[in-house]
């Protein structure tokens, strides 16, 4: 089986961009990934995977990628007759696109495959469009099932679930945070530390949506979204796109030395599916991590840095436990000790994480891959992790109870090609 490499990565700045269309964002991410791969054109691309969640709110419910890439084909920037598969998996959408591209290479059917995720979630004066995108991330056919589940969980966690009181997704994170606090002694101050740490990193990231710092005290004093979570602990609404070009070892051998030296090896790309689980049962990402580590042939102790899906700052505390970076129940203390900060034991979310970098859902997973690739290449300036060799991205999408509907785990390694 041939080795799989990222030959190019790209990410647009994230933020509220009402003037940028889906086609604009697609063009920017695509042309930038070509340039990063040192390619003059995309004529060698054999397959493409296009990730998006929200274009249906504009009436484009099908053939989304083909529509966005039609101008690029007409301008001979993207090759004719290339198959493009449209994928959607909530916030894990872009990771699913990457997973498809990786499998193209592993199967031997393609030598070069494109994965791209494009999203707009900010609609000035039309909050209903934004709400429609996120509502798709939970069962709309039988909502009574999850309402009953959350009511029961609210009784256990000590945070009652009240439908219609706010955003259901922030409420589910808040219930999990409350349960973690009740069970393990995690504090709001520890969650605030995670938020403050990531805002400090976002302030150093030119592509981040929020580029300002916050102290833990300022995080706690911000407007409450769903106790124990404040606004500064929650990912914002925004737009953006990210992409990756995935190639085989055979293809990489044909490229210039400079391109070979910048390539990043994909040791594992794993997808898992969620279920209604007991509140005390470990989450889906623990199983995704187990499978990814086995496939990559590594242990958690070998991980040098990570990007995790912190839709809220509690998620970083939880995910470092699920990834095996610390003992279960110790995530709060681990994060607050500085272990996940720049220069710490295992730096996490040096991009600023979703709470600062931003979270355009269909692009998020590939933005993590962009960040980790640039870290492994040594290109991140003042937020650079020194000597990083192995990196992990955890990206979850949609919800089934307290599990993600889908969870992706990707393991990357600095090139030794």
Secondary structure, 3 states (H helix, E strand, C coil): CCCEEEEEEEECCCECCCCCCHHHHHHHHHHHHHHHCCCCCCCCCCEEEEECCCHHHHCCCCCHHHHHHHHHHHCCCCCCCCEEEEECCHHHHHHHHHHHHHHHHHHCCCCEEEEEEEEECCCCCCHHHHHHHHHCCCCCCCHHHHHHHHHHHHHHHCCCCCCCCCCHHHHHHHHHHHHHHHHHCCCHHHHHHHHHHHHHHHCCCCCCCCCCCCCHHHHHHCCEEECCEEHHHECCCCEEEEEEEEEEHHHHHCCCHHHHHHCEEEEEEEEEECCCCCCCCCCHHHHHHHHHHHHHCCCHHHCCEEECCCCEHHHHHHHHHHCCCCCCCCHHHHHHCCCCCCCCCCEECCCCHHHHHCCCCCCHHHHHHHHHHHHHHCCCHHHCCCCCCEEEEEEEEEEECCEEEEEEEEEEEECCC
